[in-house]
Amino acid sequence: MSRTTLRIIIILAAISIAGITVTQLYWVRKAFDLKENQFNRDVQTSLRAVADRIYEINKAQLPANSPVEQLTTNYFVVLVNGPVNSSILGVLIASEFEKRNITTDYEFGVYDCEDQCMKGTDFKAHKKNSNKATASLIDMPTWKNDGYYFGVQFSRIEANLLSQMGIWGFSSAVMVVVIFFFVYTLFVILRQKRLSEIQRDFINNMTHEFKTPLSTIAISSEVLRDPAITHTPERLLNYATIIQTESQRLKQHVERVLQMARLEKSDVGLKKEKLDLHALIREVVQNTSVALQERKGEVSLELNAQNSWIEADKLHFTNVLFNLIDNAIKYNKNTPNLVISTGNIDDHIFVEVRDNGIGISSENQKKIFHQFYRVPTGNLHDVKGFGLGLNYVKVMTELHKGKVSVTSKLGEGSIFKIILPSV
């Protein structure tokens, strides 16, 4: 799948998700408004019936206009023609609300013209016996009208209405699930594309790495087939050495790939033993001296750790140190100057490999420990490798219960730091 096609798919998917979300929100809002309007009509009808019953009890003439007025979204007042008994009012309201299936919790109060305050009680819709006849002051706003009236105030109207929107709640939940899987599918596609690109880059790198030594071995073998070469032993030895060197190089490449395959299967089989980290560092530096001499570089050792003993697999941890030193030499356009230092932090020991190389950008620092990842260099292949070395360093350090980190700036070199438990 090309980048353009993938970009179009992502844009269309984003537009589709946004369109579906906006449409769903619009219809849910419309449905909520309908429910709210229906609720208001039911409340007004119920309170009008209560008012009619009170007028009938007081043997008064019914008003021409509706005595019910909605002051806010959750507060209704009803004008009456005289004093109202709170106990009778509570029974009438509960009865009318029950007829119309109004189950929202509410409180009602009667305006006392003498004390000029609201008196009443709470009523919990789910507790039918909670309305008491005893009057008390309640926190309900008074109306501008100075006559007799009572008020009803609802709580949690929105939550109650939302709970009644069954199919809309279900459809919204289904939409969320669909969007989640849609986004997850796009994530999987992008991840698979990235893995495909990594695999392609790895195959290209491996082909390039294997092609050079194989070509050198083929040319050297062709030269050795010439019978006349036996008359020049120096030349014979030279080509035999080239074949041996390139064969060893191929073997190292194969071992590195197989090594990472074993790591993925968790089939490492570490053979830990008590080791002197300082002695290990000196040994690795000695083994890399030839590569340093070819580049006219040097290594400075600042081994300041008081306790330099660790429990580690000598072979694998030697490879860890070798990879860090090898990278410091390879990724350096100047004369390599390396500083390897150690120190103690509580019951841990750290080792730092500092170089004066090309450095690593902050963006790439987050990726260099990923398997097969190599810092992009365009079409240049001046630095050999598969992108396995630093991933191996990270995996092995963690298997030794340690941590690895990097600090770097482009053009200013890098510092790789490994922290391990000391013994």
C-alpha positions as a Markdown table, in Angstrom:
| # | Residue | x | y | z |
|---|---|---|---|---|
| 1 | Met | 0.0 | 0.0 | 0.0 |
| 2 | Ser | 1.5 | 3.3 | -1.1 |
| 3 | Arg | 1.8 | 6.3 | 1.2 |
| 4 | Thr | -0.7 | 8.3 | -0.8 |
| 5 | Thr | -3.3 | 5.6 | -0.6 |
| 6 | Leu | -2.8 | 5.2 | 3.1 |
| 7 | Arg | -3.0 | 8.9 | 3.6 |
| 8 | Ile | -6.3 | 9.1 | 1.7 |
| 9 | Ile | -7.7 | 6.2 | 3.8 |
| 10 | Ile | -6.8 | 7.9 | 7.0 |
| 11 | Ile | -8.3 | 11.2 | 5.9 |
| 12 | Leu | -11.6 | 9.5 | 4.7 |
| 13 | Ala | -11.7 | 7.5 | 8.0 |
| 14 | Ala | -11.3 | 10.7 | 10.1 |
| 15 | Ile | -14.0 | 12.5 | 8.1 |
| 16 | Ser | -16.3 | 9.4 | 8.5 |
| 17 | Ile | -15.8 | 9.2 | 12.2 |
| 18 | Ala | -16.3 | 12.9 | 12.7 |
| 19 | Gly | -19.5 | 12.8 | 10.5 |
| 20 | Ile | -20.9 | 9.8 | 12.4 |
| 21 | Thr | -20.1 | 11.4 | 15.8 |
| 22 | Val | -21.7 | 14.8 | 14.9 |
| 23 | Thr | -24.8 | 13.0 | 13.5 |
| 24 | Gln | -25.2 | 10.8 | 16.5 |
| 25 | Leu | -24.8 | 13.8 | 18.9 |
| 26 | Tyr | -27.4 | 15.8 | 16.9 |
| 27 | Trp | -30.0 | 13.1 | 17.1 |
| 28 | Val | -29.3 | 12.3 | 20.7 |
| 29 | Arg | -29.8 | 16.0 | 21.5 |
| 30 | Lys | -33.0 | 16.1 | 19.5 |
| 31 | Ala | -34.3 | 13.0 | 21.4 |
| 32 | Phe | -33.3 | 14.5 | 24.7 |
| 33 | Asp | -35.2 | 17.7 | 23.9 |
| 34 | Leu | -38.3 | 15.7 | 23.0 |
| 35 | Lys | -38.0 | 13.8 | 26.3 |
| 36 | Glu | -37.6 | 17.1 | 28.2 |
| 37 | Asn | -40.6 | 18.6 | 26.5 |
| 38 | Gln | -42.7 | 15.6 | 27.2 |
| 39 | Phe | -41.6 | 15.7 | 30.9 |
| 40 | Asn | -42.5 | 19.3 | 31.2 |
| 41 | Arg | -45.9 | 18.7 | 29.6 |
| 42 | Asp | -46.5 | 15.7 | 32.0 |
| 43 | Val | -45.5 | 17.8 | 35.0 |
| 44 | Gln | -47.7 | 20.7 | 34.0 |
| 45 | Thr | -50.7 | 18.4 | 33.4 |
| 46 | Ser | -50.2 | 16.7 | 36.8 |
| 47 | Leu | -49.9 | 20.0 | 38.6 |
| 48 | Arg | -52.9 | 21.4 | 36.8 |
| 49 | Ala | -54.9 | 18.4 | 38.0 |
| 50 | Val | -53.6 | 19.0 | 41.6 |
| 51 | Ala | -54.6 | 22.7 | 41.3 |
| 52 | Asp | -58.1 | 21.6 | 40.1 |
| 53 | Arg | -58.4 | 19.3 | 43.0 |
| 54 | Ile | -57.4 | 22.0 | 45.5 |
| 55 | Tyr | -59.9 | 24.5 | 44.0 |
| 56 | Glu | -62.5 | 21.8 | 44.3 |
| 57 | Ile | -61.6 | 21.2 | 48.0 |
| 58 | Asn | -61.8 | 24.9 | 48.7 |
| 59 | Lys | -65.1 | 25.2 | 46.7 |
| 60 | Ala | -63.6 | 28.0 | 44.6 |
| 61 | Gln | -64.1 | 28.7 | 41.0 |
| 62 | Leu | -61.4 | 27.5 | 38.6 |
| 63 | Pro | -59.4 | 30.2 | 37.0 |
| 64 | Ala | -59.7 | 30.8 | 33.2 |
| 65 | Asn | -55.9 | 30.7 | 32.7 |
| 66 | Ser | -53.6 | 27.9 | 33.7 |
| 67 | Pro | -52.4 | 28.4 | 37.3 |
| 68 | Val | -49.2 | 26.5 | 36.5 |
| 69 | Glu | -46.1 | 28.4 | 35.6 |
| 70 | Gln | -42.6 | 27.0 | 34.9 |
| 71 | Leu | -40.0 | 29.4 | 36.3 |
| 72 | Thr | -36.9 | 27.4 | 35.4 |
| 73 | Thr | -36.1 | 24.0 | 33.8 |
| 74 | Asn | -36.7 | 22.2 | 37.1 |
| 75 | Tyr | -38.9 | 24.6 | 39.1 |
| 76 | Phe | -42.7 | 24.9 | 38.7 |
| 77 | Val | -45.2 | 27.1 | 40.8 |
| 78 | Val | -49.0 | 26.7 | 41.0 |
| 79 | Leu | -51.2 | 29.6 | 42.0 |
| 80 | Val | -54.0 | 28.7 | 44.4 |
| 81 | Asn | -56.8 | 30.7 | 46.0 |
| 82 | Gly | -56.1 | 30.0 | 49.7 |
| 83 | Pro | -54.0 | 28.2 | 52.3 |
| 84 | Val | -53.0 | 24.6 | 51.4 |
| 85 | Asn | -52.4 | 21.7 | 53.8 |
| 86 | Ser | -48.9 | 20.3 | 53.1 |
| 87 | Ser | -49.9 | 16.7 | 53.9 |
| 88 | Ile | -52.9 | 16.8 | 51.5 |
| 89 | Leu | -50.8 | 18.6 | 48.9 |
| 90 | Gly | -48.0 | 15.9 | 49.1 |
| 91 | Val | -50.6 | 13.1 | 48.6 |
| 92 | Leu | -52.2 | 14.8 | 45.6 |
| 93 | Ile | -48.8 | 15.5 | 44.0 |
| 94 | Ala | -47.6 | 12.0 | 44.5 |
| 95 | Ser | -50.8 | 10.5 | 43.1 |
| 96 | Glu | -50.8 | 12.6 | 40.0 |
| 97 | Phe | -47.1 | 12.1 | 39.3 |
| 98 | Glu | -47.6 | 8.3 | 39.7 |
| 99 | Lys | -50.4 | 8.3 | 37.1 |
| 100 | Arg | -48.0 | 9.8 | 34.6 |
| 101 | Asn | -45.0 | 7.8 | 35.6 |
| 102 | Ile | -42.9 | 10.8 | 36.8 |
| 103 | Thr | -40.2 | 9.1 | 38.9 |
| 104 | Thr | -37.8 | 12.0 | 39.4 |
| 105 | Asp | -37.0 | 13.0 | 43.0 |
| 106 | Tyr | -38.5 | 16.4 | 43.9 |
| 107 | Glu | -39.3 | 18.7 | 46.8 |
| 108 | Phe | -42.4 | 20.8 | 47.2 |
| 109 | Gly | -43.2 | 23.8 | 49.4 |
| 110 | Val | -46.1 | 26.0 | 50.2 |
| 111 | Tyr | -45.7 | 29.8 | 50.4 |
| 112 | Asp | -46.6 | 31.2 | 53.8 |
| 113 | Cys | -48.0 | 34.7 | 53.3 |
| 114 | Glu | -47.5 | 35.6 | 56.9 |
| 115 | Asp | -43.9 | 34.6 | 57.3 |
| 116 | Gln | -43.2 | 35.2 | 53.6 |
| 117 | Cys | -41.2 | 32.0 | 53.1 |
| 118 | Met | -41.6 | 28.6 | 51.6 |
| 119 | Lys | -42.5 | 25.7 | 53.9 |
| 120 | Gly | -42.6 | 22.1 | 52.8 |
| 121 | Thr | -40.6 | 18.9 | 52.6 |
| 122 | Asp | -38.5 | 16.6 | 50.3 |
| 123 | Phe | -40.1 | 13.8 | 48.5 |
| 124 | Lys | -38.0 | 10.9 | 47.1 |
| 125 | Ala | -39.8 | 9.3 | 44.2 |
| 126 | His | -38.3 | 5.9 | 44.9 |
| 127 | Lys | -39.5 | 6.0 | 48.6 |
| 128 | Lys | -43.3 | 6.4 | 48.5 |
| 129 | Asn | -43.5 | 6.8 | 52.3 |
| 130 | Ser | -40.9 | 9.5 | 52.6 |
| 131 | Asn | -43.3 | 12.5 | 52.4 |
| 132 | Lys | -44.0 | 13.6 | 55.9 |
| 133 | Ala | -46.7 | 16.0 | 57.0 |
| 134 | Thr | -44.4 | 18.1 | 59.2 |
| 135 | Ala | -43.6 | 21.5 | 57.6 |
| 136 | Ser | -40.1 | 22.9 | 57.6 |
| 137 | Leu | -38.2 | 25.6 | 55.9 |
| 138 | Ile | -36.7 | 24.5 | 52.6 |
| 139 | Asp | -34.3 | 26.2 | 50.2 |
| 140 | Met | -36.7 | 27.1 | 47.3 |
| 141 | Pro | -36.9 | 30.4 | 45.5 |
| 142 | Thr | -39.9 | 32.6 | 46.2 |
| 143 | Trp | -42.2 | 33.9 | 43.4 |
| 144 | Lys | -42.9 | 37.6 | 42.7 |
| 145 | Asn | -46.6 | 36.9 | 43.3 |
| 146 | Asp | -47.7 | 37.7 | 46.9 |
| 147 | Gly | -50.7 | 35.4 | 46.8 |
| 148 | Tyr | -51.0 | 31.8 | 47.9 |
| 149 | Tyr | -49.1 | 29.3 | 45.8 |
| 150 | Phe | -47.0 | 26.2 | 46.1 |
| 151 | Gly | -43.8 | 25.2 | 44.2 |
| 152 | Val | -42.3 | 21.9 | 43.1 |
| 153 | Gln | -38.6 | 21.6 | 42.4 |
| 154 | Phe | -37.0 | 18.6 | 40.7 |
| 155 | Ser | -33.5 | 17.3 | 41.2 |
| 156 | Arg | -31.4 | 15.2 | 38.7 |
| 157 | Ile | -33.8 | 15.8 | 35.8 |
| 158 | Glu | -31.1 | 15.3 | 33.2 |
| 159 | Ala | -29.9 | 12.0 | 34.7 |
| 160 | Asn | -33.5 | 10.7 | 34.9 |
| 161 | Leu | -34.2 | 11.7 | 31.3 |
| 162 | Leu | -31.0 | 10.1 | 30.1 |
| 163 | Ser | -31.9 | 6.9 | 31.8 |
| 164 | Gln | -35.2 | 6.8 | 29.9 |
| 165 | Met | -33.5 | 7.2 | 26.5 |
| 166 | Gly | -32.8 | 3.4 | 26.2 |
| 167 | Ile | -32.3 | 2.9 | 22.4 |
| 168 | Trp | -30.4 | 6.1 | 22.1 |
| 169 | Gly | -28.0 | 5.2 | 24.9 |
| 170 | Phe | -27.5 | 1.7 | 23.3 |
| 171 | Ser | -26.9 | 3.1 | 19.8 |
| 172 | Ser | -24.4 | 5.6 | 21.3 |
| 173 | Ala | -22.6 | 2.8 | 23.0 |
| 174 | Val | -22.5 | 0.8 | 19.8 |
| 175 | Met | -21.2 | 3.8 | 18.0 |
| 176 | Val | -18.4 | 4.2 | 20.5 |
| 177 | Val | -17.4 | 0.5 | 20.1 |
| 178 | Val | -17.5 | 0.8 | 16.3 |
| 179 | Ile | -15.3 | 3.9 | 16.4 |
| 180 | Phe | -12.9 | 2.2 | 18.8 |
| 181 | Phe | -12.5 | -0.8 | 16.5 |
| 182 | Phe | -12.2 | 1.5 | 13.5 |
| 183 | Val | -9.4 | 3.4 | 15.1 |
| 184 | Tyr | -7.8 | 0.2 | 16.3 |
| 185 | Thr | -7.9 | -1.2 | 12.7 |
| 186 | Leu | -6.2 | 1.9 | 11.4 |
| 187 | Phe | -3.6 | 1.6 | 14.1 |
| 188 | Val | -3.0 | -2.1 | 13.1 |
| 189 | Ile | -2.7 | -1.1 | 9.5 |
| 190 | Leu | -0.2 | 1.6 | 10.3 |
| 191 | Arg | 1.8 | -0.7 | 12.6 |
| 192 | Gln | 1.8 | -3.5 | 9.9 |
| 193 | Lys | 3.0 | -1.0 | 7.3 |
| 194 | Arg | 5.8 | 0.2 | 9.7 |
| 195 | Leu | 6.8 | -3.4 | 10.3 |
| 196 | Ser | 6.7 | -4.1 | 6.6 |
| 197 | Glu | 9.0 | -1.1 | 6.0 |
| 198 | Ile | 11.4 | -2.3 | 8.8 |
| 199 | Gln | 11.4 | -5.8 | 7.3 |
| 200 | Arg | 12.2 | -4.4 | 3.8 |
| 201 | Asp | 15.0 | -2.2 | 5.2 |
| 202 | Phe | 16.4 | -5.1 | 7.1 |
| 203 | Ile | 16.4 | -7.3 | 4.0 |
| 204 | Asn | 18.1 | -4.6 | 2.0 |
| 205 | Asn | 20.7 | -4.0 | 4.7 |
| 206 | Met | 21.4 | -7.8 | 5.1 |
| 207 | Thr | 21.7 | -8.2 | 1.3 |
| 208 | His | 24.2 | -5.3 | 1.2 |
| 209 | Glu | 26.1 | -6.6 | 4.1 |
| 210 | Phe | 26.4 | -10.2 | 2.8 |
| 211 | Lys | 27.0 | -9.1 | -0.8 |
| 212 | Thr | 30.3 | -7.3 | -0.1 |
| 213 | Pro | 32.2 | -10.2 | 1.7 |
| 214 | Leu | 30.7 | -12.8 | -0.7 |
| 215 | Ser | 32.0 | -10.8 | -3.7 |
| 216 | Thr | 35.4 | -10.4 | -2.1 |
| 217 | Ile | 35.6 | -14.2 | -1.4 |
| 218 | Ala | 34.5 | -15.0 | -4.9 |
| 219 | Ile | 37.2 | -12.7 | -6.4 |
| 220 | Ser | 39.9 | -14.1 | -4.1 |
| 221 | Ser | 38.9 | -17.7 | -4.9 |
| 222 | Glu | 39.1 | -16.9 | -8.6 |
| 223 | Val | 42.6 | -15.6 | -8.1 |
| 224 | Leu | 43.7 | -18.6 | -6.1 |
| 225 | Arg | 42.6 | -20.9 | -8.9 |
| 226 | Asp | 45.4 | -19.5 | -11.0 |
| 227 | Pro | 48.3 | -22.1 | -10.8 |
| 228 | Ala | 50.8 | -19.3 | -11.2 |
| 229 | Ile | 50.0 | -17.9 | -7.8 |
| 230 | Thr | 52.0 | -20.7 | -6.2 |
| 231 | His | 55.1 | -19.0 | -7.4 |
| 232 | Thr | 54.3 | -15.9 | -5.2 |
| 233 | Pro | 53.7 | -17.1 | -1.7 |
| 234 | Glu | 53.1 | -13.6 | -0.3 |
| 235 | Arg | 50.3 | -13.0 | -2.7 |
| 236 | Leu | 48.8 | -16.5 | -1.9 |
| 237 | Leu | 48.9 | -15.8 | 1.8 |
| 238 | Asn | 47.3 | -12.4 | 1.2 |
| 239 | Tyr | 44.3 | -13.7 | -0.6 |
| 240 | Ala | 43.9 | -16.6 | 1.8 |
| 241 | Thr | 43.9 | -14.1 | 4.7 |
| 242 | Ile | 41.2 | -12.0 | 2.8 |
| 243 | Ile | 39.0 | -15.1 | 2.5 |
| 244 | Gln | 39.5 | -15.9 | 6.1 |
| 245 | Thr | 38.7 | -12.4 | 7.2 |
| 246 | Glu | 35.6 | -12.1 | 5.1 |
| 247 | Ser | 34.4 | -15.6 | 6.1 |
| 248 | Gln | 34.7 | -14.5 | 9.8 |
| 249 | Arg | 32.8 | -11.3 | 8.9 |
| 250 | Leu | 30.0 | -13.4 | 7.4 |
| 251 | Lys | 30.0 | -15.6 | 10.4 |
| 252 | Gln | 29.6 | -12.7 | 12.7 |
| 253 | His | 26.7 | -11.4 | 10.7 |
| 254 | Val | 24.9 | -14.7 | 10.8 |
| 255 | Glu | 25.6 | -15.1 | 14.5 |
| 256 | Arg | 24.1 | -11.6 | 15.2 |
| 257 | Val | 20.9 | -12.4 | 13.3 |
| 258 | Leu | 20.6 | -15.8 | 15.1 |
| 259 | Gln | 21.3 | -14.2 | 18.4 |
| 260 | Met | 18.4 | -11.8 | 18.0 |
| 261 | Ala | 16.1 | -14.6 | 16.9 |
| 262 | Arg | 17.0 | -16.4 | 20.2 |
| 263 | Leu | 16.3 | -13.3 | 22.2 |
| 264 | Glu | 12.8 | -13.1 | 20.6 |
| 265 | Lys | 12.1 | -16.6 | 21.7 |
| 266 | Ser | 13.5 | -15.9 | 25.2 |
| 267 | Asp | 16.0 | -18.7 | 24.6 |
| 268 | Val | 19.1 | -16.9 | 25.8 |
| 269 | Gly | 20.3 | -19.2 | 28.6 |
| 270 | Leu | 22.4 | -16.6 | 30.5 |
| 271 | Lys | 25.3 | -18.1 | 32.5 |
| 272 | Lys | 25.8 | -15.5 | 35.2 |
| 273 | Glu | 28.9 | -15.3 | 37.2 |
| 274 | Lys | 30.7 | -12.8 | 39.4 |
| 275 | Leu | 32.8 | -10.5 | 37.2 |
| 276 | Asp | 35.0 | -7.5 | 37.7 |
| 277 | Leu | 33.5 | -4.9 | 35.4 |
| 278 | His | 36.8 | -3.0 | 35.2 |
| 279 | Ala | 38.6 | -6.0 | 34.0 |
| 280 | Leu | 35.9 | -6.7 | 31.4 |
| 281 | Ile | 36.1 | -3.1 | 30.1 |
| 282 | Arg | 39.9 | -3.4 | 29.8 |
| 283 | Glu | 39.6 | -6.6 | 27.9 |
| 284 | Val | 37.0 | -5.2 | 25.4 |
| 285 | Val | 39.1 | -2.1 | 24.9 |
| 286 | Gln | 42.1 | -4.3 | 24.1 |
| 287 | Asn | 40.1 | -6.3 | 21.6 |
| 288 | Thr | 38.9 | -3.1 | 19.8 |
| 289 | Ser | 42.4 | -1.5 | 19.7 |
| 290 | Val | 43.0 | -2.6 | 16.1 |
| 291 | Ala | 39.8 | -0.8 | 14.9 |
| 292 | Leu | 40.8 | 2.3 | 16.9 |
| 293 | Gln | 44.4 | 2.3 | 15.5 |
| 294 | Glu | 43.0 | 2.2 | 12.0 |
| 295 | Arg | 41.1 | 5.4 | 12.7 |
| 296 | Lys | 44.0 | 6.8 | 14.8 |
| 297 | Gly | 41.6 | 7.1 | 17.7 |
| 298 | Glu | 42.2 | 6.6 | 21.5 |
| 299 | Val | 40.2 | 5.5 | 24.6 |
| 300 | Ser | 40.5 | 7.1 | 28.0 |
| 301 | Leu | 39.5 | 5.0 | 31.0 |
| 302 | Glu | 38.1 | 6.7 | 34.1 |
| 303 | Leu | 37.2 | 3.6 | 36.2 |
| 304 | Asn | 36.3 | 5.3 | 39.5 |
| 305 | Ala | 33.8 | 2.7 | 40.9 |
| 306 | Gln | 34.7 | 1.6 | 44.4 |
| 307 | Asn | 32.7 | -1.6 | 44.0 |
| 308 | Ser | 33.2 | -2.9 | 40.4 |
| 309 | Trp | 31.8 | -6.4 | 40.8 |
| 310 | Ile | 28.7 | -7.5 | 39.0 |
| 311 | Glu | 26.8 | -10.7 | 38.3 |
| 312 | Ala | 26.6 | -11.2 | 34.6 |
| 313 | Asp | 27.0 | -13.5 | 31.6 |
| 314 | Lys | 30.6 | -12.8 | 30.4 |
| 315 | Leu | 30.0 | -13.5 | 26.8 |
| 316 | His | 26.8 | -11.5 | 26.4 |
| 317 | Phe | 27.9 | -8.5 | 28.5 |
| 318 | Thr | 31.2 | -8.4 | 26.6 |
| 319 | Asn | 29.1 | -8.1 | 23.4 |
| 320 | Val | 27.2 | -5.3 | 25.0 |
| 321 | Leu | 30.3 | -3.3 | 25.7 |
| 322 | Phe | 31.8 | -4.2 | 22.3 |
| 323 | Asn | 28.6 | -2.9 | 20.5 |
| 324 | Leu | 28.8 | 0.4 | 22.3 |
| 325 | Ile | 32.5 | 0.9 | 21.6 |
| 326 | Asp | 32.1 | -0.3 | 18.0 |
| 327 | Asn | 29.2 | 2.2 | 17.4 |
| 328 | Ala | 31.3 | 5.0 | 18.9 |
| 329 | Ile | 34.0 | 4.3 | 16.4 |
| 330 | Lys | 31.8 | 3.7 | 13.3 |
| 331 | Tyr | 29.5 | 6.7 | 13.8 |
| 332 | Asn | 32.3 | 9.2 | 13.9 |
| 333 | Lys | 33.6 | 11.4 | 11.1 |
| 334 | Asn | 36.5 | 12.7 | 13.2 |
| 335 | Thr | 39.3 | 11.0 | 14.9 |
| 336 | Pro | 37.5 | 8.9 | 17.6 |
| 337 | Asn | 38.1 | 10.0 | 21.1 |
| 338 | Leu | 36.3 | 7.7 | 23.6 |
| 339 | Val | 36.0 | 8.1 | 27.4 |
| 340 | Ile | 34.8 | 5.1 | 29.3 |
| 341 | Ser | 33.9 | 5.8 | 33.0 |
| 342 | Thr | 32.4 | 4.0 | 35.9 |
| 343 | Gly | 31.0 | 4.9 | 39.3 |
| 344 | Asn | 28.7 | 3.7 | 42.1 |
| 345 | Ile | 25.1 | 4.9 | 42.8 |
| 346 | Asp | 23.9 | 3.3 | 46.1 |
| 347 | Asp | 24.0 | -0.4 | 45.5 |
| 348 | His | 24.4 | -0.1 | 41.7 |
| 349 | Ile | 27.3 | 0.5 | 39.3 |
| 350 | Phe | 27.2 | 2.5 | 36.1 |
| 351 | Val | 29.3 | 2.5 | 33.0 |
| 352 | Glu | 29.3 | 5.4 | 30.5 |
| 353 | Val | 30.7 | 5.4 | 27.0 |
| 354 | Arg | 31.2 | 8.9 | 25.8 |
| 355 | Asp | 32.3 | 9.7 | 22.2 |
| 356 | Asn | 32.8 | 12.7 | 19.9 |
| 357 | Gly | 30.8 | 11.2 | 17.1 |
| 358 | Ile | 28.1 | 12.6 | 14.8 |
| 359 | Gly | 25.5 | 12.5 | 17.6 |
| 360 | Ile | 21.8 | 11.5 | 17.5 |
| 361 | Ser | 18.8 | 13.7 | 17.2 |
| 362 | Ser | 16.2 | 13.8 | 20.0 |
| 363 | Glu | 13.6 | 12.2 | 17.6 |
| 364 | Asn | 15.9 | 9.3 | 16.8 |
| 365 | Gln | 17.0 | 8.8 | 20.4 |
| 366 | Lys | 13.5 | 7.3 | 21.1 |
| 367 | Lys | 13.9 | 4.7 | 18.4 |
| 368 | Ile | 17.5 | 3.6 | 18.3 |
| 369 | Phe | 16.9 | 0.8 | 20.7 |
| 370 | His | 14.1 | -0.7 | 18.5 |
| 371 | Gln | 14.9 | -3.8 | 16.6 |
| 372 | Phe | 16.2 | -3.3 | 13.0 |
| 373 | Tyr | 16.0 | 0.5 | 13.4 |
| 374 | Arg | 18.9 | 2.5 | 11.9 |
| 375 | Val | 19.2 | 6.3 | 11.8 |
| 376 | Pro | 18.2 | 7.4 | 8.3 |
| 377 | Thr | 21.1 | 8.3 | 6.1 |
| 378 | Gly | 19.4 | 8.4 | 2.7 |
| 379 | Asn | 20.9 | 6.2 | 0.1 |
| 380 | Leu | 24.3 | 6.2 | 1.8 |
| 381 | His | 25.6 | 2.9 | 3.2 |
| 382 | Asp | 28.9 | 4.1 | 4.6 |
| 383 | Val | 28.1 | 2.6 | 8.0 |
| 384 | Lys | 27.5 | -1.2 | 8.0 |
| 385 | Gly | 25.0 | -3.0 | 10.2 |
| 386 | Phe | 21.5 | -4.4 | 10.5 |
| 387 | Gly | 20.1 | -2.2 | 13.2 |
| 388 | Leu | 20.4 | -4.9 | 15.8 |
| 389 | Gly | 23.3 | -3.8 | 18.0 |
| 390 | Leu | 21.6 | -1.3 | 20.3 |
| 391 | Asn | 18.5 | -3.4 | 20.5 |
| 392 | Tyr | 20.7 | -6.2 | 21.7 |
| 393 | Val | 22.3 | -3.8 | 24.2 |
| 394 | Lys | 18.9 | -2.9 | 25.6 |
| 395 | Val | 17.5 | -6.4 | 25.8 |
| 396 | Met | 20.7 | -7.8 | 27.4 |
| 397 | Thr | 20.9 | -5.0 | 29.9 |
| 398 | Glu | 17.3 | -5.5 | 31.0 |
| 399 | Leu | 17.9 | -9.3 | 31.3 |
| 400 | His | 20.7 | -8.4 | 33.7 |
| 401 | Lys | 18.2 | -6.3 | 35.7 |
| 402 | Gly | 19.8 | -3.0 | 34.5 |
| 403 | Lys | 18.8 | 0.1 | 32.5 |
| 404 | Val | 20.4 | 1.8 | 29.5 |
| 405 | Ser | 19.9 | 5.4 | 28.4 |
| 406 | Val | 21.4 | 7.8 | 25.9 |
| 407 | Thr | 22.2 | 11.5 | 26.0 |
| 408 | Ser | 23.2 | 13.1 | 22.7 |
| 409 | Lys | 23.2 | 16.2 | 20.4 |
| 410 | Leu | 23.8 | 16.3 | 16.7 |
| 411 | Gly | 27.4 | 17.0 | 16.0 |
| 412 | Glu | 28.4 | 16.9 | 19.7 |
| 413 | Gly | 28.7 | 13.1 | 20.3 |
| 414 | Ser | 26.7 | 10.8 | 22.5 |
| 415 | Ile | 26.8 | 9.3 | 26.0 |
| 416 | Phe | 25.5 | 5.8 | 26.6 |
| 417 | Lys | 24.9 | 4.9 | 30.2 |
| 418 | Ile | 24.3 | 1.5 | 31.6 |
| 419 | Ile | 23.3 | 1.0 | 35.3 |
| 420 | Leu | 23.5 | -2.5 | 36.8 |
| 421 | Pro | 23.1 | -4.0 | 40.3 |
| 422 | Ser | 26.5 | -4.5 | 42.0 |
| 423 | Val | 27.4 | -7.4 | 44.2 |
